[in-house]
Amino acid sequence: MIDPQGTRFIDIAFSDGTPKKAFLTACVIGSVLTAINHGDLIISGNPPPFMKVLLTYCVPFCVTMWGAYIGKKSKIAK
């Protein structure tokens, strides 16, 4: 189905460099959260669970993408 107002997620979220901004945000926030949540394991020389670390980076990426989409969609609707 074609959206007449052009508010499809793909069209909005992947424009204006949003994925790059979300990636950079995920790198910073994911690193901070990994240090907070798994710092004791890292310092002791044990690797943290890979999937948990991966999700720690994915969450800020997804939140940034969703926030950008909602903000851009709201701006288009006005």
PQR file with spaces between the fields and no chain letter, atoms N, CA, C, O and H, PARSE charges and radii, in Angstrom:
ATOM       1  N    MET     1       0.839   -1.183    0.000 -0.4000 1.5000
ATOM       2  CA   MET     1       0.000    0.000    0.000 -0.0000 2.0000
ATOM       3  C    MET     1       0.880    1.241    0.000  0.5500 1.7000
ATOM       4  O    MET     1       1.801    1.358    0.808 -0.5500 1.4000
ATOM       5  N    ILE     2       0.598    2.149   -0.892 -0.4000 1.5000
ATOM       6  CA   ILE     2       1.385    3.378   -0.999 -0.0000 2.0000
ATOM       7  C    ILE     2       0.796    4.431   -0.075  0.5500 1.7000
ATOM       8  O    ILE     2      -0.410    4.678   -0.071 -0.5500 1.4000
ATOM       9  H    ILE     2      -0.150    2.054   -1.549  0.4000 1.0000
ATOM      10  N    ASP     3       1.660    5.037    0.694 -0.4000 1.5000
ATOM      11  CA   ASP     3       1.246    6.065    1.644 -0.0000 2.0000
ATOM      12  C    ASP     3       1.255    7.412    0.937  0.5500 1.7000
ATOM      13  O    ASP     3       2.318    7.870    0.517 -0.5500 1.4000
ATOM      14  H    ASP     3       2.640    4.836    0.691  0.4000 1.0000
ATOM      15  N    PRO     4       0.108    8.060    0.794 -0.5600 1.5000
ATOM      16  CA   PRO     4       0.057    9.319    0.051  0.2800 2.0000
ATOM      17  C    PRO     4       0.848   10.451    0.696  0.5500 1.7000
ATOM      18  O    PRO     4       1.303   11.358   -0.001 -0.5500 1.4000
ATOM      19  N    GLN     5       1.017   10.413    2.002 -0.4000 1.5000
ATOM      20  CA   GLN     5       1.768   11.480    2.673 -0.0000 2.0000
ATOM      21  C    GLN     5       3.259   11.168    2.757  0.5500 1.7000
ATOM      22  O    GLN     5       4.033   11.994    3.242 -0.5500 1.4000
ATOM      23  H    GLN     5       0.648    9.676    2.568  0.4000 1.0000
ATOM      24  N    GLY     6       3.668   10.005    2.299 -0.4000 1.5000
ATOM      25  CA   GLY     6       5.082    9.640    2.346 -0.0000 2.0000
ATOM      26  C    GLY     6       5.597    9.443    3.751  0.5500 1.7000
ATOM      27  O    GLY     6       6.715    9.853    4.064 -0.5500 1.4000
ATOM      28  H    GLY     6       3.040    9.335    1.905  0.4000 1.0000
ATOM      29  N    THR     7       4.797    8.821    4.608 -0.4000 1.5000
ATOM      30  CA   THR     7       5.212    8.629    5.996 -0.0000 2.0000
ATOM      31  C    THR     7       5.588    7.181    6.293  0.5500 1.7000
ATOM      32  O    THR     7       5.530    6.750    7.445 -0.5500 1.4000
ATOM      33  H    THR     7       3.889    8.488    4.353  0.4000 1.0000
ATOM      34  N    ARG     8       5.969    6.431    5.267 -0.4000 1.5000
ATOM      35  CA   ARG     8       6.433    5.063    5.505 -0.0000 2.0000
ATOM      36  C    ARG     8       7.734    5.091    6.297  0.5500 1.7000
ATOM      37  O    ARG     8       8.580    5.964    6.105 -0.5500 1.4000
ATOM      38  H    ARG     8       6.016    6.781    4.332  0.4000 1.0000
ATOM      39  N    PHE     9       7.872    4.126    7.183 -0.4000 1.5000
ATOM      40  CA   PHE     9       9.060    4.064    8.038 -0.0000 2.0000
ATOM      41  C    PHE     9      10.345    4.074    7.215  0.5500 1.7000
ATOM      42  O    PHE     9      11.266    4.840    7.500 -0.5500 1.4000
ATOM      43  H    PHE     9       7.185    3.417    7.339  0.4000 1.0000
ATOM      44  N    ILE    10      10.403    3.231    6.206 -0.4000 1.5000
ATOM      45  CA   ILE    10      11.616    3.123    5.374 -0.0000 2.0000
ATOM      46  C    ILE    10      11.956    4.458    4.727  0.5500 1.7000
ATOM      47  O    ILE    10      13.120    4.859    4.709 -0.5500 1.4000
ATOM      48  H    ILE    10       9.655    2.608    5.975  0.4000 1.0000
ATOM      49  N    ASP    11      10.960    5.143    4.201 -0.4000 1.5000
ATOM      50  CA   ASP    11      11.192    6.414    3.512 -0.0000 2.0000
ATOM      51  C    ASP    11      11.719    7.495    4.445  0.5500 1.7000
ATOM      52  O    ASP    11      12.583    8.289    4.070 -0.5500 1.4000
ATOM      53  H    ASP    11      10.015    4.817    4.215  0.4000 1.0000
ATOM      54  N    ILE    12      11.196    7.515    5.649 -0.4000 1.5000
ATOM      55  CA   ILE    12      11.566    8.581    6.586 -0.0000 2.0000
ATOM      56  C    ILE    12      12.818    8.234    7.387  0.5500 1.7000
ATOM      57  O    ILE    12      13.749    9.035    7.468 -0.5500 1.4000
ATOM      58  H    ILE    12      10.495    6.870    5.953  0.4000 1.0000
ATOM      59  N    ALA    13      12.837    7.051    7.971 -0.4000 1.5000
ATOM      60  CA   ALA    13      13.918    6.689    8.898 -0.0000 2.0000
ATOM      61  C    ALA    13      15.280    6.579    8.217  0.5500 1.7000
ATOM      62  O    ALA    13      16.311    6.835    8.840 -0.5500 1.4000
ATOM      63  H    ALA    13      12.080    6.400    7.904  0.4000 1.0000
ATOM      64  N    PHE    14      15.283    6.202    6.948 -0.4000 1.5000
ATOM      65  CA   PHE    14      16.557    6.018    6.258 -0.0000 2.0000
ATOM      66  C    PHE    14      16.919    7.207    5.382  0.5500 1.7000
ATOM      67  O    PHE    14      17.595    7.056    4.365 -0.5500 1.4000
ATOM      68  H    PHE    14      14.445    5.995    6.442  0.4000 1.0000
ATOM      69  N    SER    15      16.466    8.390    5.781 -0.4000 1.5000
ATOM      70  CA   SER    15      16.812    9.612    5.053 -0.0000 2.0000
ATOM      71  C    SER    15      17.600   10.542    5.966  0.5500 1.7000
ATOM      72  O    SER    15      17.642   10.351    7.181 -0.5500 1.4000
ATOM      73  H    SER    15      15.917    8.513    6.607  0.4000 1.0000
ATOM      74  N    ASP    16      18.214   11.535    5.374 -0.4000 1.5000
ATOM      75  CA   ASP    16      18.938   12.589    6.114 -0.0000 2.0000
ATOM      76  C    ASP    16      20.055   12.070    7.012  0.5500 1.7000
ATOM      77  O    ASP    16      20.367   12.696    8.024 -0.5500 1.4000
ATOM      78  H    ASP    16      18.180   11.690    4.386  0.4000 1.0000
ATOM      79  N    GLY    17      20.653   10.957    6.667 -0.4000 1.5000
ATOM      80  CA   GLY    17      21.779   10.453    7.451 -0.0000 2.0000
ATOM      81  C    GLY    17      21.388    9.858    8.792  0.5500 1.7000
ATOM      82  O    GLY    17      22.241    9.694    9.665 -0.5500 1.4000
ATOM      83  H    GLY    17      20.400   10.448    5.844  0.4000 1.0000
ATOM      84  N    THR    18      20.121    9.532    8.969 -0.4000 1.5000
ATOM      85  CA   THR    18      19.655    8.991   10.244 -0.0000 2.0000
ATOM      86  C    THR    18      20.363    7.694   10.634  0.5500 1.7000
ATOM      87  O    THR    18      20.760    7.561   11.792 -0.5500 1.4000
ATOM      88  H    THR    18      19.429    9.665    8.260  0.4000 1.0000
ATOM      89  N    PRO    19      20.542    6.732    9.727 -0.5600 1.5000
ATOM      90  CA   PRO    19      21.241    5.509   10.138  0.2800 2.0000
ATOM      91  C    PRO    19      22.667    5.767   10.644  0.5500 1.7000
ATOM      92  O    PRO    19      23.115    5.122   11.593 -0.5500 1.4000
ATOM      93  N    LYS    20      23.366    6.695   10.021 -0.4000 1.5000
ATOM      94  CA   LYS    20      24.729    7.015   10.464 -0.0000 2.0000
ATOM      95  C    LYS    20      24.703    7.625   11.870  0.5500 1.7000
ATOM      96  O    LYS    20      25.519    7.277   12.723 -0.5500 1.4000
ATOM      97  H    LYS    20      23.002    7.219    9.251  0.4000 1.0000
ATOM      98  N    LYS    21      23.759    8.537   12.095 -0.4000 1.5000
ATOM      99  CA   LYS    21      23.632    9.146   13.420 -0.0000 2.0000
ATOM     100  C    LYS    21      23.253    8.099   14.460  0.5500 1.7000
ATOM     101  O    LYS    21      23.768    8.112   15.578 -0.5500 1.4000
ATOM     102  H    LYS    21      23.097    8.821   11.401  0.4000 1.0000
ATOM     103  N    ALA    22      22.354    7.195   14.089 -0.4000 1.5000
ATOM     104  CA   ALA    22      21.938    6.134   15.009 -0.0000 2.0000
ATOM     105  C    ALA    22      23.107    5.190   15.306  0.5500 1.7000
ATOM     106  O    ALA    22      23.275    4.739   16.439 -0.5500 1.4000
ATOM     107  H    ALA    22      21.936    7.185   13.180  0.4000 1.0000
ATOM     108  N    PHE    23      23.908    4.898   14.288 -0.4000 1.5000
ATOM     109  CA   PHE    23      25.076    4.042   14.479 -0.0000 2.0000
ATOM     110  C    PHE    23      26.075    4.683   15.444  0.5500 1.7000
ATOM     111  O    PHE    23      26.581    4.019   16.348 -0.5500 1.4000
ATOM     112  H    PHE    23      23.772    5.264   13.368  0.4000 1.0000
ATOM     113  N    LEU    24      26.354    5.961   15.252 -0.4000 1.5000
ATOM     114  CA   LEU    24      27.300    6.655   16.137 -0.0000 2.0000
ATOM     115  C    LEU    24      26.759    6.728   17.564  0.5500 1.7000
ATOM     116  O    LEU    24      27.508    6.562   18.527 -0.5500 1.4000
ATOM     117  H    LEU    24      25.943    6.500   14.517  0.4000 1.0000
ATOM     118  N    THR    25      25.467    6.975   17.693 -0.4000 1.5000
ATOM     119  CA   THR    25      24.843    6.987   19.015 -0.0000 2.0000
ATOM     120  C    THR    25      24.960    5.615   19.668  0.5500 1.7000
ATOM     121  O    THR    25      25.287    5.509   20.850 -0.5500 1.4000
ATOM     122  H    THR    25      24.859    7.109   16.910  0.4000 1.0000
ATOM     123  N    ALA    26      24.692    4.568   18.896 -0.4000 1.5000
ATOM     124  CA   ALA    26      24.783    3.205   19.425 -0.0000 2.0000
ATOM     125  C    ALA    26      26.204    2.876   19.863  0.5500 1.7000
ATOM     126  O    ALA    26      26.407    2.190   20.866 -0.5500 1.4000
ATOM     127  H    ALA    26      24.426    4.654   17.936  0.4000 1.0000
ATOM     128  N    CYS    27      27.183    3.361   19.115 -0.4000 1.5000
ATOM     129  CA   CYS    27      28.590    3.106   19.494 -0.0000 2.0000
ATOM     130  C    CYS    27      28.916    3.727   20.844  0.5500 1.7000
ATOM     131  O    CYS    27      29.547    3.092   21.688 -0.5500 1.4000
ATOM     132  H    CYS    27      27.019    3.918   18.301  0.4000 1.0000
ATOM     133  N    VAL    28      28.493    4.954   21.046 -0.4000 1.5000
ATOM     134  CA   VAL    28      28.797    5.651   22.299 -0.0000 2.0000
ATOM     135  C    VAL    28      27.985    5.064   23.455  0.5500 1.7000
ATOM     136  O    VAL    28      28.547    4.634   24.462 -0.5500 1.4000
ATOM     137  H    VAL    28      27.980    5.471   20.360  0.4000 1.0000
ATOM     138  N    ILE    29      26.668    5.051   23.300 -0.4000 1.5000
ATOM     139  CA   ILE    29      25.798    4.586   24.382 -0.0000 2.0000
ATOM     140  C    ILE    29      26.005    3.092   24.639  0.5500 1.7000
ATOM     141  O    ILE    29      26.028    2.658   25.791 -0.5500 1.4000
ATOM     142  H    ILE    29      26.211    5.400   22.481  0.4000 1.0000
ATOM     143  N    GLY    30      26.154    2.311   23.578 -0.4000 1.5000
ATOM     144  CA   GLY    30      26.392    0.878   23.744 -0.0000 2.0000
ATOM     145  C    GLY    30      27.667    0.597   24.513  0.5500 1.7000
ATOM     146  O    GLY    30      27.709   -0.311   25.343 -0.5500 1.4000
ATOM     147  H    GLY    30      26.135    2.663   22.643  0.4000 1.0000
ATOM     148  N    SER    31      28.711    1.376   24.242 -0.4000 1.5000
ATOM     149  CA   SER    31      29.978    1.201   24.962 -0.0000 2.0000
ATOM     150  C    SER    31      29.834    1.541   26.438  0.5500 1.7000
ATOM     151  O    SER    31      30.351    0.834   27.303 -0.5500 1.4000
ATOM     152  H    SER    31      28.677    2.114   23.569  0.4000 1.0000
ATOM     153  N    VAL    32      29.129    2.628   26.716 -0.4000 1.5000
ATOM     154  CA   VAL    32      28.906    3.015   28.115 -0.0000 2.0000
ATOM     155  C    VAL    32      28.094    1.944   28.834  0.5500 1.7000
ATOM     156  O    VAL    32      28.438    1.543   29.946 -0.5500 1.4000
ATOM     157  H    VAL    32      28.710    3.203   26.014  0.4000 1.0000
ATOM     158  N    LEU    33      27.015    1.480   28.203 -0.4000 1.5000
ATOM     159  CA   LEU    33      26.183    0.453   28.830 -0.0000 2.0000
ATOM     160  C    LEU    33      26.923   -0.876   28.988  0.5500 1.7000
ATOM     161  O    LEU    33      26.739   -1.576   29.984 -0.5500 1.4000
ATOM     162  H    LEU    33      26.735    1.806   27.300  0.4000 1.0000
ATOM     163  N    THR    34      27.745   -1.216   28.022 -0.4000 1.5000
ATOM     164  CA   THR    34      28.541   -2.442   28.135 -0.0000 2.0000
ATOM     165  C    THR    34      29.506   -2.339   29.310  0.5500 1.7000
ATOM     166  O    THR    34      29.676   -3.294   30.068 -0.5500 1.4000
ATOM     167  H    THR    34      27.895   -0.647   27.214  0.4000 1.0000
ATOM     168  N    ALA    35      30.131   -1.188   29.456 -0.4000 1.5000
ATOM     169  CA   ALA    35      31.052   -0.989   30.584 -0.0000 2.0000
ATOM     170  C    ALA    35      30.311   -1.073   31.917  0.5500 1.7000
ATOM     171  O    ALA    35      30.816   -1.657   32.876 -0.5500 1.4000
ATOM     172  H    ALA    35      29.993   -0.413   28.840  0.4000 1.0000
ATOM     173  N    ILE    36      29.117   -0.491   31.975 -0.4000 1.5000
ATOM     174  CA   ILE    36      28.337   -0.531   33.219 -0.0000 2.0000
ATOM     175  C    ILE    36      27.872   -1.959   33.522  0.5500 1.7000
ATOM     176  O    ILE    36      28.024   -2.447   34.642 -0.5500 1.4000
ATOM     177  H    ILE    36      28.707   -0.017   31.197  0.4000 1.0000
ATOM     178  N    ASN    37      27.308   -2.615   32.514 -0.4000 1.5000
ATOM     179  CA   ASN    37      26.689   -3.919   32.736 -0.0000 2.0000
ATOM     180  C    ASN    37      27.677   -5.089   32.779  0.5500 1.7000
ATOM     181  O    ASN    37      27.421   -6.086   33.454 -0.5500 1.4000
ATOM     182  H    ASN    37      27.185   -2.218   31.604  0.4000 1.0000
ATOM     183  N    HIS    38      28.793   -4.976   32.071 -0.4000 1.5000
ATOM     184  CA   HIS    38      29.718   -6.102   31.963 -0.0000 2.0000
ATOM     185  C    HIS    38      31.150   -5.742   32.332  0.5500 1.7000
ATOM     186  O    HIS    38      32.070   -6.526   32.103 -0.5500 1.4000
ATOM     187  H    HIS    38      29.000   -4.166   31.522  0.4000 1.0000
ATOM     188  N    GLY    39      31.337   -4.571   32.896 -0.4000 1.5000
ATOM     189  CA   GLY    39      32.678   -4.114   33.238 -0.0000 2.0000
ATOM     190  C    GLY    39      33.425   -5.052   34.159  0.5500 1.7000
ATOM     191  O    GLY    39      34.629   -5.255   33.999 -0.5500 1.4000
ATOM     192  H    GLY    39      30.589   -3.934   33.082  0.4000 1.0000
ATOM     193  N    ASP    40      32.724   -5.629   35.122 -0.4000 1.5000
ATOM     194  CA   ASP    40      33.384   -6.539   36.059 -0.0000 2.0000
ATOM     195  C    ASP    40      33.921   -7.778   35.346  0.5500 1.7000
ATOM     196  O    ASP    40      35.014   -8.250   35.660 -0.5500 1.4000
ATOM     197  H    ASP    40      31.746   -5.465   35.252  0.4000 1.0000
ATOM     198  N    LEU    41      33.162   -8.304   34.397 -0.4000 1.5000
ATOM     199  CA   LEU    41      33.643   -9.450   33.615 -0.0000 2.0000
ATOM     200  C    LEU    41      34.837   -9.067   32.744  0.5500 1.7000
ATOM     201  O    LEU    41      35.818   -9.806   32.654 -0.5500 1.4000
ATOM     202  H    LEU    41      32.274   -7.921   34.143  0.4000 1.0000
ATOM     203  N    ILE    42      34.739   -7.915   32.113 -0.4000 1.5000
ATOM     204  CA   ILE    42      35.810   -7.461   31.217 -0.0000 2.0000
ATOM     205  C    ILE    42      37.100   -7.243   32.008  0.5500 1.7000
ATOM     206  O    ILE    42      38.176   -7.652   31.572 -0.5500 1.4000
ATOM     207  H    ILE    42      33.942   -7.315   32.186  0.4000 1.0000
ATOM     208  N    ILE    43      36.990   -6.604   33.156 -0.4000 1.5000
ATOM     209  CA   ILE    43      38.171   -6.335   33.986 -0.0000 2.0000
ATOM     210  C    ILE    43      38.796   -7.633   34.494  0.5500 1.7000
ATOM     211  O    ILE    43      40.018   -7.734   34.607 -0.5500 1.4000
ATOM     212  H    ILE    43      36.116   -6.272   33.509  0.4000 1.0000
ATOM     213  N    SER    44      37.956   -8.628   34.801 -0.4000 1.5000
ATOM     214  CA   SER    44      38.483   -9.898   35.300 -0.0000 2.0000
ATOM     215  C    SER    44      39.068  -10.768   34.184  0.5500 1.7000
ATOM     216  O    SER    44      39.624  -11.834   34.448 -0.5500 1.4000
ATOM     217  H    SER    44      36.964   -8.546   34.709  0.4000 1.0000
ATOM     218  N    GLY    45      38.940  -10.306   32.937 -0.4000 1.5000
ATOM     219  CA   GLY    45      39.522  -11.034   31.819 -0.0000 2.0000
ATOM     220  C    GLY    45      38.585  -12.031   31.161  0.5500 1.7000
ATOM     221  O    GLY    45      38.985  -12.747   30.243 -0.5500 1.4000
ATOM     222  H    GLY    45      38.488   -9.440   32.722  0.4000 1.0000
ATOM     223  N    ASN    46      37.356  -12.083   31.616 -0.4000 1.5000
ATOM     224  CA   ASN    46      36.367  -12.993   31.031 -0.0000 2.0000
ATOM     225  C    ASN    46      35.517  -12.235   30.009  0.5500 1.7000
ATOM     226  O    ASN    46      35.102  -11.102   30.253 -0.5500 1.4000
ATOM     227  H    ASN    46      37.031  -11.501   32.361  0.4000 1.0000
ATOM     228  N    PRO    47      35.268  -12.859   28.886 -0.5600 1.5000
ATOM     229  CA   PRO    47      34.420  -12.180   27.892  0.2800 2.0000
ATOM     230  C    PRO    47      32.957  -12.208   28.321  0.5500 1.7000
ATOM     231  O    PRO    47      32.469  -13.224   28.816 -0.5500 1.4000
ATOM     232  N    PRO    48      32.257  -11.085   28.130 -0.5600 1.5000
ATOM     233  CA   PRO    48      30.826  -11.072   28.439  0.2800 2.0000
ATOM     234  C    PRO    48      30.058  -11.863   27.385  0.5500 1.7000
ATOM     235  O    PRO    48      30.581  -12.104   26.297 -0.5500 1.4000
ATOM     236  N    PRO    49      28.828  -12.269   27.687 -0.5600 1.5000
ATOM     237  CA   PRO    49      28.027  -13.003   26.701  0.2800 2.0000
ATOM     238  C    PRO    49      27.818  -12.179   25.427  0.5500 1.7000
ATOM     239  O    PRO    49      27.340  -11.046   25.483 -0.5500 1.4000
ATOM     240  N    PHE    50      28.176  -12.751   24.296 -0.4000 1.5000
ATOM     241  CA   PHE    50      28.139  -12.042   23.021 -0.0000 2.0000
ATOM     242  C    PHE    50      26.763  -11.474   22.703  0.5500 1.7000
ATOM     243  O    PHE    50      26.650  -10.316   22.302 -0.5500 1.4000
ATOM     244  H    PHE    50      28.564  -13.671   24.250  0.4000 1.0000
ATOM     245  N    MET    51      25.719  -12.271   22.876 -0.4000 1.5000
ATOM     246  CA   MET    51      24.365  -11.811   22.529 -0.0000 2.0000
ATOM     247  C    MET    51      23.926  -10.637   23.388  0.5500 1.7000
ATOM     248  O    MET    51      23.253   -9.729   22.901 -0.5500 1.4000
ATOM     249  H    MET    51      25.810  -13.212   23.203  0.4000 1.0000
ATOM     250  N    LYS    52      24.297  -10.649   24.651 -0.4000 1.5000
ATOM     251  CA   LYS    52      23.933   -9.528   25.527 -0.0000 2.0000
ATOM     252  C    LYS    52      24.639   -8.246   25.096  0.5500 1.7000
ATOM     253  O    LYS    52      24.043   -7.170   25.109 -0.5500 1.4000
ATOM     254  H    LYS    52      24.844  -11.387   25.047  0.4000 1.0000
ATOM     255  N    VAL    53      25.886   -8.363   24.722 -0.4000 1.5000
ATOM     256  CA   VAL    53      26.626   -7.184   24.256 -0.0000 2.0000
ATOM     257  C    VAL    53      26.039   -6.677   22.936  0.5500 1.7000
ATOM     258  O    VAL    53      25.870   -5.473   22.744 -0.5500 1.4000
ATOM     259  H    VAL    53      26.370   -9.238   24.712  0.4000 1.0000
ATOM     260  N    LEU    54      25.732   -7.607   22.035 -0.4000 1.5000
ATOM     261  CA   LEU    54      25.122   -7.232   20.761 -0.0000 2.0000
ATOM     262  C    LEU    54      23.811   -6.480   20.983  0.5500 1.7000
ATOM     263  O    LEU    54      23.571   -5.451   20.351 -0.5500 1.4000
ATOM     264  H    LEU    54      25.869   -8.585   22.191  0.4000 1.0000
ATOM     265  N    LEU    55      22.975   -6.980   21.867 -0.4000 1.5000
ATOM     266  CA   LEU    55      21.708   -6.302   22.168 -0.0000 2.0000
ATOM     267  C    LEU    55      21.933   -4.957   22.843  0.5500 1.7000
ATOM     268  O    LEU    55      21.155   -4.023   22.650 -0.5500 1.4000
ATOM     269  H    LEU    55      23.169   -7.815   22.381  0.4000 1.0000
ATOM     270  N    THR    56      22.983   -4.858   23.625 -0.4000 1.5000
ATOM     271  CA   THR    56      23.314   -3.594   24.281 -0.0000 2.0000
ATOM     272  C    THR    56      23.593   -2.505   23.257  0.5500 1.7000
ATOM     273  O    THR    56      23.323   -1.331   23.511 -0.5500 1.4000
ATOM     274  H    THR    56      23.616   -5.617   23.782  0.4000 1.0000
ATOM     275  N    TYR    57      24.132   -2.882   22.101 -0.4000 1.5000
ATOM     276  CA   TYR    57      24.373   -1.913   21.028 -0.0000 2.0000
ATOM     277  C    TYR    57      23.141   -1.731   20.142  0.5500 1.7000
ATOM     278  O    TYR    57      22.907   -0.637   19.628 -0.5500 1.4000
ATOM     279  H    TYR    57      24.351   -3.835   21.894  0.4000 1.0000
ATOM     280  N    CYS    58      22.361   -2.783   19.961 -0.4000 1.5000
ATOM     281  CA   CYS    58      21.181   -2.701   19.083 -0.0000 2.0000
ATOM     282  C    CYS    58      20.081   -1.811   19.652  0.5500 1.7000
ATOM     283  O    CYS    58      19.405   -1.104   18.905 -0.5500 1.4000
ATOM     284  H    CYS    58      22.551   -3.671   20.378  0.4000 1.0000
ATOM     285  N    VAL    59      19.903   -1.845   20.964 -0.4000 1.5000
ATOM     286  CA   VAL    59      18.818   -1.079   21.577 -0.0000 2.0000
ATOM     287  C    VAL    59      18.966    0.424   21.335  0.5500 1.7000
ATOM     288  O    VAL    59      18.002    1.040   20.881 -0.5500 1.4000
ATOM     289  H    VAL    59      20.453   -2.419   21.570  0.4000 1.0000
ATOM     290  N    PRO    60      20.114    1.052   21.609 -0.5600 1.5000
ATOM     291  CA   PRO    60      20.196    2.489   21.331  0.2800 2.0000
ATOM     292  C    PRO    60      20.077    2.818   19.840  0.5500 1.7000
ATOM     293  O    PRO    60      19.578    3.883   19.476 -0.5500 1.4000
ATOM     294  N    PHE    61      20.535    1.903   18.979 -0.4000 1.5000
ATOM     295  CA   PHE    61      20.371    2.120   17.536 -0.0000 2.0000
ATOM     296  C    PHE    61      18.890    2.169   17.184  0.5500 1.7000
ATOM     297  O    PHE    61      18.438    3.085   16.498 -0.5500 1.4000
ATOM     298  H    PHE    61      20.940    1.038   19.274  0.4000 1.0000
ATOM     299  N    CYS    62      18.142    1.186   17.654 -0.4000 1.5000
ATOM     300  CA   CYS    62      16.702    1.123   17.348 -0.0000 2.0000
ATOM     301  C    CYS    62      15.941    2.294   17.958  0.5500 1.7000
ATOM     302  O    CYS    62      15.046    2.850   17.321 -0.5500 1.4000
ATOM     303  H    CYS    62      18.510    0.442   18.211  0.4000 1.0000
ATOM     304  N    VAL    63      16.283    2.667   19.166 -0.4000 1.5000
ATOM     305  CA   VAL    63      15.613    3.793   19.819 -0.0000 2.0000
ATOM     306  C    VAL    63      15.881    5.092   19.059  0.5500 1.7000
ATOM     307  O    VAL    63      14.972    5.903   18.883 -0.5500 1.4000
ATOM     308  H    VAL    63      17.010    2.216   19.683  0.4000 1.0000
ATOM     309  N    THR    64      17.099    5.291   18.616 -0.4000 1.5000
ATOM     310  CA   THR    64      17.431    6.491   17.846 -0.0000 2.0000
ATOM     311  C    THR    64      16.685    6.511   16.519  0.5500 1.7000
ATOM     312  O    THR    64      16.151    7.545   16.120 -0.5500 1.4000
ATOM     313  H    THR    64      17.837    4.631   18.759  0.4000 1.0000
ATOM     314  N    MET    65      16.648    5.375   15.837 -0.4000 1.5000
ATOM     315  CA   MET    65      15.921    5.297   14.563 -0.0000 2.0000
ATOM     316  C    MET    65      14.435    5.582   14.771  0.5500 1.7000
ATOM     317  O    MET    65      13.838    6.346   14.014 -0.5500 1.4000
ATOM     318  H    MET    65      17.082    4.535   16.161  0.4000 1.0000
ATOM     319  N    TRP    66      13.842    4.975   15.788 -0.4000 1.5000
ATOM     320  CA   TRP    66      12.413    5.162   16.047 -0.0000 2.0000
ATOM     321  C    TRP    66      12.118    6.615   16.429  0.5500 1.7000
ATOM     322  O    TRP    66      11.142    7.193   15.952 -0.5500 1.4000
ATOM     323  H    TRP    66      14.327    4.354   16.403  0.4000 1.0000
ATOM     324  N    GLY    67      12.940    7.197   17.270 -0.4000 1.5000
ATOM     325  CA   GLY    67      12.745    8.595   17.665 -0.0000 2.0000
ATOM     326  C    GLY    67      12.843    9.537   16.483  0.5500 1.7000
ATOM     327  O    GLY    67      12.069   10.488   16.374 -0.5500 1.4000
ATOM     328  H    GLY    67      13.733    6.728   17.657  0.4000 1.0000
ATOM     329  N    ALA    68      13.794    9.276   15.596 -0.4000 1.5000
ATOM     330  CA   ALA    68      13.930   10.112   14.396 -0.0000 2.0000
ATOM     331  C    ALA    68      12.706    9.963   13.509  0.5500 1.7000
ATOM     332  O    ALA    68      12.207   10.947   12.964 -0.5500 1.4000
ATOM     333  H    ALA    68      14.423    8.504   15.685  0.4000 1.0000
ATOM     334  N    TYR    69      12.223    8.742   13.363 -0.4000 1.5000
ATOM     335  CA   TYR    69      11.027    8.502   12.536 -0.0000 2.0000
ATOM     336  C    TYR    69       9.816    9.246   13.110  0.5500 1.7000
ATOM     337  O    TYR    69       9.104    9.934   12.378 -0.5500 1.4000
ATOM     338  H    TYR    69      12.628    7.942   13.806  0.4000 1.0000
ATOM     339  N    ILE    70       9.587    9.106   14.401 -0.4000 1.5000
ATOM     340  CA   ILE    70       8.440    9.768   15.023 -0.0000 2.0000
ATOM     341  C    ILE    70       8.543   11.291   14.880  0.5500 1.7000
ATOM     342  O    ILE    70       7.560   11.964   14.570 -0.5500 1.4000
ATOM     343  H    ILE    70      10.165    8.546   14.995  0.4000 1.0000
ATOM     344  N    GLY    71       9.737   11.816   15.108 -0.4000 1.5000
ATOM     345  CA   GLY    71       9.935   13.261   14.982 -0.0000 2.0000
ATOM     346  C    GLY    71       9.718   13.768   13.572  0.5500 1.7000
ATOM     347  O    GLY    71       9.060   14.789   13.370 -0.5500 1.4000
ATOM     348  H    GLY    71      10.536   11.270   15.360  0.4000 1.0000
ATOM     349  N    LYS    72      10.268   13.061   12.594 -0.4000 1.5000
ATOM     350  CA   LYS    72      10.098   13.463   11.191 -0.0000 2.0000
ATOM     351  C    LYS    72       8.663   13.302   10.735  0.5500 1.7000
ATOM     352  O    LYS    72       8.148   14.140    9.995 -0.5500 1.4000
ATOM     353  H    LYS    72      10.802   12.232   12.758  0.4000 1.0000
ATOM     354  N    LYS    73       8.008   12.224   11.172 -0.4000 1.5000
ATOM     355  CA   LYS    73       6.620   11.996   10.800 -0.0000 2.0000
ATOM     356  C    LYS    73       5.727   13.097   11.368  0.5500 1.7000
ATOM     357  O    LYS    73       4.818   13.577   10.691 -0.5500 1.4000
ATOM     358  H    LYS    73       8.427   11.543   11.772  0.4000 1.0000
ATOM     359  N    SER    74       5.987   13.488   12.601 -0.4000 1.5000
ATOM     360  CA   SER    74       5.221   14.565   13.229 -0.0000 2.0000
ATOM     361  C    SER    74       5.411   15.875   12.474  0.5500 1.7000
ATOM     362  O    SER    74       4.464   16.637   12.281 -0.5500 1.4000
ATOM     363  H    SER    74       6.725   13.098   13.151  0.4000 1.0000
ATOM     364  N    LYS    75       6.632   16.122   12.055 -0.4000 1.5000
ATOM     365  CA   LYS    75       6.926   17.352   11.306 -0.0000 2.0000
ATOM     366  C    LYS    75       6.215   17.352    9.954  0.5500 1.7000
ATOM     367  O    LYS    75       5.722   18.389    9.509 -0.5500 1.4000
ATOM     368  H    LYS    75       7.401   15.502   12.212  0.4000 1.0000
ATOM     369  N    ILE    76       6.162   16.188    9.300 -0.4000 1.5000
ATOM     370  CA   ILE    76       5.473   16.071    8.010 -0.0000 2.0000
ATOM     371  C    ILE    76       3.975   16.294    8.179  0.5500 1.7000
ATOM     372  O    ILE    76       3.337   16.916    7.329 -0.5500 1.4000
ATOM     373  H    ILE    76       6.562   15.346    9.662  0.4000 1.0000
ATOM     374  N    ALA    77       3.414   15.789    9.273 -0.4000 1.5000
ATOM     375  CA   ALA    77       1.975   15.886    9.505 -0.0000 2.0000
ATOM     376  C    ALA    77       1.516   17.318    9.743  0.5500 1.7000
ATOM     377  O    ALA    77       0.344   17.635    9.537 -0.5500 1.4000
ATOM     378  H    ALA    77       3.932   15.284    9.964  0.4000 1.0000
ATOM     379  N    LYS    78       2.412   18.174   10.169 -0.4000 1.5000
ATOM     380  CA   LYS    78       2.029   19.565   10.458 -0.0000 2.0000
ATOM     381  C    LYS    78       1.909   20.399    9.241  0.5500 1.7000
ATOM     382  O    LYS    78       1.595   21.586    9.335 -0.5500 1.4000
ATOM     383  H    LYS    78       3.364   17.917   10.336  0.4000 1.0000
